[in-house]
Amino acid sequence: MDDYHLFKLSVQSALIGVITDKLFAVSCELRRSHIVIETYFDGGVLEEDEDLARSISHEVLADFPDGYTAEYRCYSVRDVQPRMLDFWAFLRSERRAKRKVSLAASA
C-alpha cells in the first residue's frame, strides 16, 4: 500500500469512535513525509477539542515510520470557512450544520 492510501485509511481509523457533536469537519493532507490534519468545530475551540485533534494526529503518525512529522490545526466554523486540503476525512451534513463549505481542494 502506498503512503497516500495508508494515510487515508489511518485517518479514517483514527476517527472511529471520537467524532463529537461539536466536530464539524476534518480535512487532511500528506506532503512528502509531513501530515497535516485540520479540524473544524462548532462554537469556540476548547481545550478538549484541541486534545481530540492532537489525539487524531498522534494516532495517524503512529502508523508511519520514523521521519514522518504531523501537525494539527483547530478552527471554529464561526471564524473561518472550512476548506478541503487533499481530502475530507469527515464533513457534517450541511442540512444539519447550515453552513457553506467549499468542497474543492484548496490551492
Biopython code that builds the backbone (N, CA, C, O; Angstrom):
import numpy as np
from Bio.PDB.StructureBuilder import StructureBuilder

atoms = [
    (1, "MET", "N", (0.850, -1.175, 0.000)),
    (1, "MET", "CA", (0.000, 0.000, 0.000)),
    (1, "MET", "C", (0.898, 1.241, 0.000)),
    (1, "MET", "O", (1.849, 1.324, 0.777)),
    (2, "ASP", "N", (0.594, 2.199, -0.869)),
    (2, "ASP", "CA", (1.404, 3.419, -0.894)),
    (2, "ASP", "C", (1.043, 4.320, 0.291)),
    (2, "ASP", "O", (0.020, 4.123, 0.946)),
    (3, "ASP", "N", (1.895, 5.302, 0.551)),
    (3, "ASP", "CA", (1.727, 6.173, 1.722)),
    (3, "ASP", "C", (0.410, 6.939, 1.709)),
    (3, "ASP", "O", (-0.217, 7.115, 2.753)),
    (4, "TYR", "N", (-0.013, 7.394, 0.533)),
    (4, "TYR", "CA", (-1.239, 8.189, 0.461)),
    (4, "TYR", "C", (-2.459, 7.361, 0.853)),
    (4, "TYR", "O", (-3.315, 7.833, 1.602)),
    (5, "HIS", "N", (-2.543, 6.135, 0.354)),
    (5, "HIS", "CA", (-3.674, 5.270, 0.711)),
    (5, "HIS", "C", (-3.602, 4.847, 2.176)),
    (5, "HIS", "O", (-4.627, 4.754, 2.850)),
    (6, "LEU", "N", (-2.395, 4.594, 2.665)),
    (6, "LEU", "CA", (-2.219, 4.301, 4.087)),
    (6, "LEU", "C", (-2.690, 5.489, 4.928)),
    (6, "LEU", "O", (-3.344, 5.312, 5.956)),
    (7, "PHE", "N", (-2.355, 6.687, 4.485)),
    (7, "PHE", "CA", (-2.751, 7.902, 5.182)),
    (7, "PHE", "C", (-4.277, 8.012, 5.272)),
    (7, "PHE", "O", (-4.818, 8.263, 6.349)),
    (8, "LYS", "N", (-4.953, 7.828, 4.169)),
    (8, "LYS", "CA", (-6.420, 7.924, 4.163)),
    (8, "LYS", "C", (-7.038, 6.876, 5.097)),
    (8, "LYS", "O", (-7.955, 7.182, 5.859)),
    (9, "LEU", "N", (-6.543, 5.670, 5.033)),
    (9, "LEU", "CA", (-7.042, 4.601, 5.900)),
    (9, "LEU", "C", (-6.741, 4.896, 7.366)),
    (9, "LEU", "O", (-7.582, 4.661, 8.233)),
    (10, "SER", "N", (-5.558, 5.404, 7.642)),
    (10, "SER", "CA", (-5.145, 5.717, 9.008)),
    (10, "SER", "C", (-6.027, 6.809, 9.617)),
    (10, "SER", "O", (-6.437, 6.708, 10.773)),
    (11, "VAL", "N", (-6.313, 7.844, 8.843)),
    (11, "VAL", "CA", (-7.166, 8.928, 9.349)),
    (11, "VAL", "C", (-8.565, 8.402, 9.656)),
    (11, "VAL", "O", (-9.124, 8.703, 10.711)),
    (12, "GLN", "N", (-9.123, 7.631, 8.756)),
    (12, "GLN", "CA", (-10.462, 7.089, 8.992)),
    (12, "GLN", "C", (-10.482, 6.212, 10.243)),
    (12, "GLN", "O", (-11.427, 6.264, 11.031)),
    (13, "SER", "N", (-9.452, 5.421, 10.416)),
    (13, "SER", "CA", (-9.349, 4.572, 11.604)),
    (13, "SER", "C", (-9.247, 5.415, 12.875)),
    (13, "SER", "O", (-9.859, 5.085, 13.891)),
    (14, "ALA", "N", (-8.479, 6.497, 12.819)),
    (14, "ALA", "CA", (-8.304, 7.362, 13.991)),
    (14, "ALA", "C", (-9.602, 8.078, 14.370)),
    (14, "ALA", "O", (-9.771, 8.475, 15.523)),
    (15, "LEU", "N", (-10.510, 8.246, 13.424)),
    (15, "LEU", "CA", (-11.774, 8.943, 13.694)),
    (15, "LEU", "C", (-12.850, 8.037, 14.296)),
    (15, "LEU", "O", (-13.846, 8.529, 14.826)),
    (16, "ILE", "N", (-12.658, 6.735, 14.220)),
    (16, "ILE", "CA", (-13.676, 5.810, 14.728)),
    (16, "ILE", "C", (-13.895, 6.035, 16.222)),
    (16, "ILE", "O", (-12.968, 5.922, 17.024)),
    (17, "GLY", "N", (-15.108, 6.348, 16.572)),
    (17, "GLY", "CA", (-15.498, 6.491, 17.973)),
    (17, "GLY", "C", (-15.113, 7.807, 18.629)),
    (17, "GLY", "O", (-15.328, 7.973, 19.829)),
    (18, "VAL", "N", (-14.544, 8.758, 17.872)),
    (18, "VAL", "CA", (-14.128, 10.011, 18.505)),
    (18, "VAL", "C", (-14.868, 11.240, 17.968)),
    (18, "VAL", "O", (-14.617, 12.355, 18.426)),
    (19, "ILE", "N", (-15.761, 11.056, 17.021)),
    (19, "ILE", "CA", (-16.481, 12.193, 16.456)),
    (19, "ILE", "C", (-17.523, 12.675, 17.463)),
    (19, "ILE", "O", (-18.395, 11.922, 17.897)),
    (20, "THR", "N", (-17.405, 13.947, 17.818)),
    (20, "THR", "CA", (-18.312, 14.560, 18.786)),
    (20, "THR", "C", (-19.367, 15.387, 18.083)),
    (20, "THR", "O", (-19.281, 15.613, 16.876)),
    (21, "ASP", "N", (-20.366, 15.842, 18.832)),
    (21, "ASP", "CA", (-21.387, 16.719, 18.271)),
    (21, "ASP", "C", (-20.800, 18.048, 17.822)),
    (21, "ASP", "O", (-21.335, 18.685, 16.915)),
    (22, "LYS", "N", (-19.701, 18.477, 18.447)),
    (22, "LYS", "CA", (-19.067, 19.749, 18.088)),
    (22, "LYS", "C", (-18.211, 19.663, 16.843)),
    (22, "LYS", "O", (-18.001, 20.671, 16.169)),
    (23, "LEU", "N", (-17.712, 18.480, 16.525)),
    (23, "LEU", "CA", (-16.825, 18.336, 15.377)),
    (23, "LEU", "C", (-17.618, 18.536, 14.096)),
    (23, "LEU", "O", (-18.587, 17.823, 13.835)),
    (24, "PHE", "N", (-17.200, 19.510, 13.303)),
    (24, "PHE", "CA", (-17.904, 19.834, 12.061)),
    (24, "PHE", "C", (-17.232, 19.194, 10.849)),
    (24, "PHE", "O", (-17.909, 18.673, 9.964)),
    (25, "ALA", "N", (-15.893, 19.233, 10.810)),
    (25, "ALA", "CA", (-15.182, 18.702, 9.646)),
    (25, "ALA", "C", (-13.739, 18.366, 10.016)),
    (25, "ALA", "O", (-13.163, 18.913, 10.956)),
    (26, "VAL", "N", (-13.178, 17.434, 9.227)),
    (26, "VAL", "CA", (-11.762, 17.081, 9.330)),
    (26, "VAL", "C", (-11.224, 16.996, 7.904)),
    (26, "VAL", "O", (-11.717, 16.222, 7.084)),
    (27, "SER", "N", (-10.212, 17.800, 7.627)),
    (27, "SER", "CA", (-9.579, 17.832, 6.318)),
    (27, "SER", "C", (-8.104, 17.491, 6.498)),
    (27, "SER", "O", (-7.489, 17.875, 7.492)),
    (28, "CYS", "N", (-7.537, 16.764, 5.526)),
    (28, "CYS", "CA", (-6.185, 16.244, 5.715)),
    (28, "CYS", "C", (-5.352, 16.369, 4.452)),
    (28, "CYS", "O", (-5.867, 16.435, 3.336)),
    (29, "GLU", "N", (-4.028, 16.399, 4.673)),
    (29, "GLU", "CA", (-3.109, 16.342, 3.537)),
    (29, "GLU", "C", (-1.817, 15.654, 3.945)),
    (29, "GLU", "O", (-1.425, 15.648, 5.112)),
    (30, "LEU", "N", (-1.174, 15.078, 2.948)),
    (30, "LEU", "CA", (0.122, 14.437, 3.124)),
    (30, "LEU", "C", (1.057, 15.021, 2.076)),
    (30, "LEU", "O", (0.827, 14.884, 0.875)),
    (31, "ARG", "N", (2.103, 15.666, 2.540)),
    (31, "ARG", "CA", (3.116, 16.254, 1.654)),
    (31, "ARG", "C", (4.459, 15.637, 2.005)),
    (31, "ARG", "O", (5.045, 15.916, 3.050)),
    (32, "ARG", "N", (4.920, 14.798, 1.106)),
    (32, "ARG", "CA", (6.151, 14.036, 1.329)),
    (32, "ARG", "C", (6.025, 13.267, 2.633)),
    (32, "ARG", "O", (5.281, 12.289, 2.704)),
    (33, "SER", "N", (6.735, 13.691, 3.657)),
    (33, "SER", "CA", (6.648, 12.979, 4.932)),
    (33, "SER", "C", (6.046, 13.868, 6.028)),
    (33, "SER", "O", (6.338, 13.696, 7.211)),
    (34, "HIS", "N", (5.211, 14.810, 5.617)),
    (34, "HIS", "CA", (4.560, 15.715, 6.578)),
    (34, "HIS", "C", (3.041, 15.583, 6.478)),
    (34, "HIS", "O", (2.461, 15.708, 5.400)),
    (35, "ILE", "N", (2.421, 15.330, 7.610)),
    (35, "ILE", "CA", (0.977, 15.130, 7.714)),
    (35, "ILE", "C", (0.342, 16.377, 8.323)),
    (35, "ILE", "O", (0.827, 16.906, 9.323)),
    (36, "VAL", "N", (-0.742, 16.840, 7.713)),
    (36, "VAL", "CA", (-1.499, 17.971, 8.253)),
    (36, "VAL", "C", (-2.943, 17.533, 8.430)),
    (36, "VAL", "O", (-3.561, 16.993, 7.512)),
    (37, "ILE", "N", (-3.477, 17.775, 9.635)),
    (37, "ILE", "CA", (-4.872, 17.467, 9.925)),
    (37, "ILE", "C", (-5.524, 18.733, 10.463)),
    (37, "ILE", "O", (-5.132, 19.255, 11.506)),
    (38, "GLU", "N", (-6.526, 19.218, 9.732)),
    (38, "GLU", "CA", (-7.273, 20.401, 10.163)),
    (38, "GLU", "C", (-8.630, 19.957, 10.685)),
    (38, "GLU", "O", (-9.351, 19.212, 10.021)),
    (39, "THR", "N", (-8.969, 20.419, 11.872)),
    (39, "THR", "CA", (-10.264, 20.106, 12.464)),
    (39, "THR", "C", (-11.058, 21.396, 12.622)),
    (39, "THR", "O", (-10.508, 22.445, 12.958)),
    (40, "TYR", "N", (-12.344, 21.298, 12.376)),
    (40, "TYR", "CA", (-13.246, 22.439, 12.475)),
    (40, "TYR", "C", (-14.351, 22.086, 13.464)),
    (40, "TYR", "O", (-14.934, 21.003, 13.408)),
    (41, "PHE", "N", (-14.627, 23.023, 14.371)),
    (41, "PHE", "CA", (-15.596, 22.778, 15.428)),
    (41, "PHE", "C", (-16.688, 23.838, 15.415)),
    (41, "PHE", "O", (-16.438, 24.995, 15.080)),
    (42, "ASP", "N", (-17.908, 23.433, 15.783)),
    (42, "ASP", "CA", (-18.982, 24.390, 16.032)),
    (42, "ASP", "C", (-18.685, 25.064, 17.357)),
    (42, "ASP", "O", (-18.261, 24.409, 18.309)),
    (43, "GLY", "N", (-18.902, 26.358, 17.423)),
    (43, "GLY", "CA", (-18.630, 27.099, 18.655)),
    (43, "GLY", "C", (-17.144, 27.356, 18.796)),
    (43, "GLY", "O", (-16.369, 27.111, 17.872)),
    (44, "GLY", "N", (-16.757, 27.848, 19.955)),
    (44, "GLY", "CA", (-15.344, 28.110, 20.221)),
    (44, "GLY", "C", (-14.567, 26.826, 20.372)),
    (44, "GLY", "O", (-15.124, 25.792, 20.741)),
    (45, "VAL", "N", (-13.283, 26.889, 20.086)),
    (45, "VAL", "CA", (-12.410, 25.718, 20.228)),
    (45, "VAL", "C", (-11.942, 25.640, 21.677)),
    (45, "VAL", "O", (-11.242, 26.527, 22.166)),
    (46, "LEU", "N", (-12.336, 24.575, 22.347)),
    (46, "LEU", "CA", (-11.986, 24.372, 23.753)),
    (46, "LEU", "C", (-10.761, 23.459, 23.873)),
    (46, "LEU", "O", (-10.328, 22.847, 22.896)),
    (47, "GLU", "N", (-10.219, 23.382, 25.074)),
    (47, "GLU", "CA", (-9.054, 22.537, 25.313)),
    (47, "GLU", "C", (-9.335, 21.081, 24.942)),
    (47, "GLU", "O", (-8.466, 20.406, 24.389)),
    (48, "GLU", "N", (-10.531, 20.598, 25.239)),
    (48, "GLU", "CA", (-10.855, 19.203, 24.896)),
    (48, "GLU", "C", (-10.933, 18.999, 23.381)),
    (48, "GLU", "O", (-10.678, 17.897, 22.895)),
    (49, "ASP", "N", (-11.281, 20.048, 22.632)),
    (49, "ASP", "CA", (-11.275, 19.964, 21.173)),
    (49, "ASP", "C", (-9.836, 19.856, 20.669)),
    (49, "ASP", "O", (-9.541, 19.062, 19.775)),
    (50, "GLU", "N", (-8.950, 20.658, 21.247)),
    (50, "GLU", "CA", (-7.524, 20.585, 20.900)),
    (50, "GLU", "C", (-6.971, 19.198, 21.238)),
    (50, "GLU", "O", (-6.188, 18.637, 20.471)),
    (51, "ASP", "N", (-7.370, 18.656, 22.369)),
    (51, "ASP", "CA", (-6.924, 17.313, 22.763)),
    (51, "ASP", "C", (-7.378, 16.274, 21.749)),
    (51, "ASP", "O", (-6.624, 15.361, 21.410)),
    (52, "LEU", "N", (-8.613, 16.410, 21.265)),
    (52, "LEU", "CA", (-9.143, 15.480, 20.270)),
    (52, "LEU", "C", (-8.314, 15.551, 18.987)),
    (52, "LEU", "O", (-7.921, 14.520, 18.441)),
    (53, "ALA", "N", (-8.052, 16.759, 18.512)),
    (53, "ALA", "CA", (-7.268, 16.930, 17.289)),
    (53, "ALA", "C", (-5.849, 16.386, 17.464)),
    (53, "ALA", "O", (-5.313, 15.736, 16.567)),
    (54, "ARG", "N", (-5.254, 16.650, 18.607)),
    (54, "ARG", "CA", (-3.908, 16.143, 18.902)),
    (54, "ARG", "C", (-3.908, 14.614, 18.905)),
    (54, "ARG", "O", (-3.004, 13.983, 18.357)),
    (55, "SER", "N", (-4.914, 14.039, 19.517)),
    (55, "SER", "CA", (-5.020, 12.582, 19.585)),
    (55, "SER", "C", (-5.152, 11.965, 18.188)),
    (55, "SER", "O", (-4.526, 10.946, 17.896)),
    (56, "ILE", "N", (-5.955, 12.577, 17.340)),
    (56, "ILE", "CA", (-6.118, 12.081, 15.969)),
    (56, "ILE", "C", (-4.770, 12.117, 15.245)),
    (56, "ILE", "O", (-4.386, 11.147, 14.593)),
    (57, "SER", "N", (-4.056, 13.235, 15.363)),
    (57, "SER", "CA", (-2.775, 13.347, 14.659)),
    (57, "SER", "C", (-1.758, 12.346, 15.196)),
    (57, "SER", "O", (-0.976, 11.795, 14.422)),
    (58, "HIS", "N", (-1.754, 12.099, 16.503)),
    (58, "HIS", "CA", (-0.830, 11.117, 17.079)),
    (58, "HIS", "C", (-1.162, 9.701, 16.619)),
    (58, "HIS", "O", (-0.266, 8.907, 16.333)),
    (59, "GLU", "N", (-2.451, 9.394, 16.550)),
    (59, "GLU", "CA", (-2.876, 8.064, 16.073)),
    (59, "GLU", "C", (-2.415, 7.837, 14.636)),
    (59, "GLU", "O", (-1.917, 6.764, 14.295)),
    (60, "VAL", "N", (-2.587, 8.848, 13.810)),
    (60, "VAL", "CA", (-2.183, 8.730, 12.401)),
    (60, "VAL", "C", (-0.663, 8.607, 12.295)),
    (60, "VAL", "O", (-0.156, 7.735, 11.589)),
    (61, "LEU", "N", (0.052, 9.467, 12.984)),
    (61, "LEU", "CA", (1.512, 9.450, 12.914)),
    (61, "LEU", "C", (2.078, 8.099, 13.354)),
    (61, "LEU", "O", (3.107, 7.663, 12.837)),
    (62, "ALA", "N", (1.424, 7.442, 14.292)),
    (62, "ALA", "CA", (1.895, 6.141, 14.792)),
    (62, "ALA", "C", (1.875, 5.059, 13.705)),
    (62, "ALA", "O", (2.560, 4.043, 13.831)),
    (63, "ASP", "N", (1.106, 5.270, 12.655)),
    (63, "ASP", "CA", (1.037, 4.295, 11.561)),
    (63, "ASP", "C", (2.166, 4.452, 10.545)),
    (63, "ASP", "O", (2.285, 3.648, 9.620)),
    (64, "PHE", "N", (2.989, 5.479, 10.711)),
    (64, "PHE", "CA", (4.043, 5.767, 9.746)),
    (64, "PHE", "C", (5.417, 5.566, 10.378)),
    (64, "PHE", "O", (5.566, 5.653, 11.597)),
    (65, "PRO", "N", (6.427, 5.295, 9.537)),
    (65, "PRO", "CA", (7.772, 5.076, 10.077)),
    (65, "PRO", "C", (8.394, 6.365, 10.605)),
    (65, "PRO", "O", (7.886, 7.461, 10.370)),
    (66, "ASP", "N", (9.493, 6.210, 11.316)),
    (66, "ASP", "CA", (10.248, 7.373, 11.798)),
    (66, "ASP", "C", (10.581, 8.279, 10.617)),
    (66, "ASP", "O", (10.754, 7.824, 9.487)),
    (67, "GLY", "N", (10.663, 9.560, 10.909)),
    (67, "GLY", "CA", (10.969, 10.522, 9.864)),
    (67, "GLY", "C", (9.749, 11.294, 9.394)),
    (67, "GLY", "O", (9.879, 12.344, 8.764)),
    (68, "TYR", "N", (8.558, 10.776, 9.698)),
    (68, "TYR", "CA", (7.330, 11.497, 9.372)),
    (68, "TYR", "C", (7.020, 12.475, 10.498)),
    (68, "TYR", "O", (7.302, 12.205, 11.666)),
    (69, "THR", "N", (6.447, 13.594, 10.138)),
    (69, "THR", "CA", (6.016, 14.591, 11.111)),
    (69, "THR", "C", (4.536, 14.863, 10.905)),
    (69, "THR", "O", (3.986, 14.622, 9.831)),
    (70, "ALA", "N", (3.903, 15.370, 11.955)),
    (70, "ALA", "CA", (2.477, 15.678, 11.857)),
    (70, "ALA", "C", (2.184, 16.977, 12.588)),
    (70, "ALA", "O", (2.824, 17.315, 13.583)),
    (71, "GLU", "N", (1.211, 17.682, 12.072)),
    (71, "GLU", "CA", (0.709, 18.859, 12.768)),
    (71, "GLU", "C", (-0.811, 18.833, 12.685)),
    (71, "GLU", "O", (-1.394, 18.293, 11.745)),
    (72, "TYR", "N", (-1.427, 19.425, 13.681)),
    (72, "TYR", "CA", (-2.873, 19.541, 13.680)),
    (72, "TYR", "C", (-3.226, 21.009, 13.865)),
    (72, "TYR", "O", (-2.494, 21.772, 14.496)),
    (73, "ARG", "N", (-4.350, 21.376, 13.308)),
    (73, "ARG", "CA", (-4.842, 22.745, 13.422)),
    (73, "ARG", "C", (-6.314, 22.674, 13.806)),
    (73, "ARG", "O", (-7.060, 21.832, 13.306)),
    (74, "CYS", "N", (-6.722, 23.569, 14.699)),
    (74, "CYS", "CA", (-8.116, 23.608, 15.156)),
    (74, "CYS", "C", (-8.715, 24.966, 14.828)),
    (74, "CYS", "O", (-8.105, 26.008, 15.068)),
    (75, "TYR", "N", (-9.908, 24.935, 14.281)),
    (75, "TYR", "CA", (-10.606, 26.166, 13.927)),
    (75, "TYR", "C", (-12.058, 26.102, 14.375)),
    (75, "TYR", "O", (-12.640, 25.027, 14.518)),
    (76, "SER", "N", (-12.618, 27.266, 14.588)),
    (76, "SER", "CA", (-14.054, 27.382, 14.836)),
    (76, "SER", "C", (-14.715, 27.770, 13.526)),
    (76, "SER", "O", (-14.226, 28.658, 12.828)),
    (77, "VAL", "N", (-15.819, 27.118, 13.182)),
    (77, "VAL", "CA", (-16.522, 27.480, 11.952)),
    (77, "VAL", "C", (-17.206, 28.841, 12.073)),
    (77, "VAL", "O", (-17.714, 29.375, 11.087)),
    (78, "ARG", "N", (-17.217, 29.400, 13.281)),
    (78, "ARG", "CA", (-17.684, 30.786, 13.446)),
    (78, "ARG", "C", (-16.692, 31.758, 12.847)),
    (78, "ARG", "O", (-17.069, 32.825, 12.362)),
    (79, "ASP", "N", (-15.403, 31.384, 12.884)),
    (79, "ASP", "CA", (-14.340, 32.296, 12.486)),
    (79, "ASP", "C", (-13.804, 32.068, 11.079)),
    (79, "ASP", "O", (-13.403, 33.020, 10.410)),
    (80, "VAL", "N", (-13.790, 30.828, 10.627)),
    (80, "VAL", "CA", (-13.247, 30.509, 9.301)),
    (80, "VAL", "C", (-14.152, 29.518, 8.585)),
    (80, "VAL", "O", (-14.843, 28.711, 9.207)),
    (81, "GLN", "N", (-14.128, 29.603, 7.271)),
    (81, "GLN", "CA", (-14.878, 28.647, 6.459)),
    (81, "GLN", "C", (-14.022, 27.401, 6.260)),
    (81, "GLN", "O", (-12.867, 27.517, 5.849)),
    (82, "PRO", "N", (-14.550, 26.225, 6.536)),
    (82, "PRO", "CA", (-13.774, 25.001, 6.323)),
    (82, "PRO", "C", (-13.312, 24.880, 4.873)),
    (82, "PRO", "O", (-14.032, 25.230, 3.938)),
    (83, "ARG", "N", (-12.098, 24.377, 4.716)),
    (83, "ARG", "CA", (-11.539, 24.187, 3.382)),
    (83, "ARG", "C", (-10.981, 22.780, 3.265)),
    (83, "ARG", "O", (-10.455, 22.222, 4.228)),
    (84, "MET", "N", (-11.101, 22.225, 2.090)),
    (84, "MET", "CA", (-10.580, 20.892, 1.864)),
    (84, "MET", "C", (-9.101, 20.975, 1.498)),
    (84, "MET", "O", (-8.718, 21.742, 0.615)),
    (85, "LEU", "N", (-8.284, 20.198, 2.169)),
    (85, "LEU", "CA", (-6.878, 20.077, 1.809)),
    (85, "LEU", "C", (-6.797, 19.023, 0.701)),
    (85, "LEU", "O", (-7.280, 19.277, -0.402)),
    (86, "ASP", "N", (-6.203, 17.850, 0.953)),
    (86, "ASP", "CA", (-6.210, 16.773, -0.043)),
    (86, "ASP", "C", (-7.567, 16.081, -0.103)),
    (86, "ASP", "O", (-8.051, 15.717, -1.175)),
    (87, "PHE", "N", (-8.173, 15.905, 1.079)),
    (87, "PHE", "CA", (-9.475, 15.221, 1.119)),
    (87, "PHE", "C", (-10.191, 15.548, 2.420)),
    (87, "PHE", "O", (-9.579, 15.950, 3.409)),
    (88, "TRP", "N", (-11.511, 15.363, 2.390)),
    (88, "TRP", "CA", (-12.331, 15.453, 3.599)),
    (88, "TRP", "C", (-12.333, 14.078, 4.234)),
    (88, "TRP", "O", (-12.742, 13.106, 3.599)),
    (89, "ALA", "N", (-11.885, 13.975, 5.471)),
    (89, "ALA", "CA", (-11.991, 12.719, 6.204)),
    (89, "ALA", "C", (-13.350, 12.642, 6.894)),
    (89, "ALA", "O", (-13.887, 11.558, 7.124)),
    (90, "PHE", "N", (-13.894, 13.814, 7.219)),
    (90, "PHE", "CA", (-15.213, 13.899, 7.855)),
    (90, "PHE", "C", (-15.787, 15.265, 7.518)),
    (90, "PHE", "O", (-15.090, 16.278, 7.577)),
    (91, "LEU", "N", (-17.076, 15.280, 7.162)),
    (91, "LEU", "CA", (-17.762, 16.539, 6.889)),
    (91, "LEU", "C", (-19.218, 16.365, 7.281)),
    (91, "LEU", "O", (-19.942, 15.562, 6.691)),
    (92, "ARG", "N", (-19.638, 17.123, 8.277)),
    (92, "ARG", "CA", (-21.014, 17.043, 8.765)),
    (92, "ARG", "C", (-21.983, 17.499, 7.682)),
    (92, "ARG", "O", (-21.662, 18.377, 6.881)),
    (93, "SER", "N", (-23.144, 16.909, 7.662)),
    (93, "SER", "CA", (-24.177, 17.266, 6.699)),
    (93, "SER", "C", (-24.502, 18.755, 6.782)),
    (93, "SER", "O", (-24.705, 19.291, 7.871)),
    (94, "GLU", "N", (-24.549, 19.415, 5.635)),
    (94, "GLU", "CA", (-24.875, 20.847, 5.621)),
    (94, "GLU", "C", (-26.302, 21.101, 6.079)),
    (94, "GLU", "O", (-26.587, 22.164, 6.630)),
    (95, "ARG", "N", (-27.196, 20.159, 5.866)),
    (95, "ARG", "CA", (-28.576, 20.338, 6.336)),
    (95, "ARG", "C", (-28.605, 20.535, 7.837)),
    (95, "ARG", "O", (-29.347, 21.373, 8.349)),
    (96, "ARG", "N", (-27.803, 19.769, 8.533)),
    (96, "ARG", "CA", (-27.758, 19.875, 9.988)),
    (96, "ARG", "C", (-26.967, 21.096, 10.438)),
    (96, "ARG", "O", (-27.351, 21.793, 11.377)),
    (97, "ALA", "N", (-25.862, 21.340, 9.755)),
    (97, "ALA", "CA", (-24.964, 22.402, 10.191)),
    (97, "ALA", "C", (-25.336, 23.775, 9.636)),
    (97, "ALA", "O", (-24.990, 24.795, 10.231)),
    (98, "LYS", "N", (-26.035, 23.810, 8.507)),
    (98, "LYS", "CA", (-26.447, 25.072, 7.885)),
    (98, "LYS", "C", (-25.272, 26.006, 7.644)),
    (98, "LYS", "O", (-25.346, 27.200, 7.933)),
    (99, "ARG", "N", (-24.192, 25.454, 7.116)),
    (99, "ARG", "CA", (-23.012, 26.260, 6.802)),
    (99, "ARG", "C", (-22.596, 25.965, 5.360)),
    (99, "ARG", "O", (-22.804, 24.860, 4.860)),
    (100, "LYS", "N", (-22.021, 26.940, 4.716)),
    (100, "LYS", "CA", (-21.480, 26.762, 3.376)),
    (100, "LYS", "C", (-20.055, 26.245, 3.505)),
    (100, "LYS", "O", (-19.258, 26.776, 4.278)),
    (101, "VAL", "N", (-19.745, 25.209, 2.743)),
    (101, "VAL", "CA", (-18.412, 24.622, 2.775)),
    (101, "VAL", "C", (-17.944, 24.446, 1.346)),
    (101, "VAL", "O", (-18.704, 23.984, 0.495)),
    (102, "SER", "N", (-16.703, 24.807, 1.073)),
    (102, "SER", "CA", (-16.119, 24.591, -0.233)),
    (102, "SER", "C", (-15.683, 23.133, -0.314)),
    (102, "SER", "O", (-14.873, 22.677, 0.494)),
    (103, "LEU", "N", (-16.216, 22.406, -1.281)),
    (103, "LEU", "CA", (-15.863, 21.001, -1.431)),
    (103, "LEU", "C", (-14.650, 20.804, -2.315)),
    (103, "LEU", "O", (-14.174, 19.679, -2.462)),
    (104, "ALA", "N", (-14.144, 21.862, -2.902)),
    (104, "ALA", "CA", (-12.975, 21.768, -3.777)),
    (104, "ALA", "C", (-11.694, 21.848, -2.951)),
    (104, "ALA", "O", (-11.670, 22.407, -1.854)),
    (105, "ALA", "N", (-10.649, 21.281, -3.504)),
    (105, "ALA", "CA", (-9.351, 21.337, -2.831)),
    (105, "ALA", "C", (-8.830, 22.759, -2.825)),
    (105, "ALA", "O", (-9.048, 23.521, -3.767)),
    (106, "SER", "N", (-8.138, 23.105, -1.751)),
    (106, "SER", "CA", (-7.540, 24.436, -1.669)),
    (106, "SER", "C", (-6.267, 24.465, -2.492)),
    (106, "SER", "O", (-5.663, 23.428, -2.766)),
    (107, "ALA", "N", (-5.874, 25.644, -2.874)),
    (107, "ALA", "CA", (-4.666, 25.784, -3.702)),
    (107, "ALA", "C", (-3.433, 25.889, -2.843)),
    (107, "ALA", "O", (-2.325, 26.012, -3.366)),
]
sb = StructureBuilder()
sb.init_structure("model")
sb.init_model(0)
sb.init_chain("A")
sb.init_seg("    ")
for serial, (resi, resn, name, xyz) in enumerate(atoms, 1):
    if name == "N":
        sb.init_residue(resn, " ", resi, " ")
    sb.init_atom(name, np.array(xyz, "f"), 0.0, 1.0, " ", f" {name:<3s}", serial, name[0])
structure = sb.get_structure()
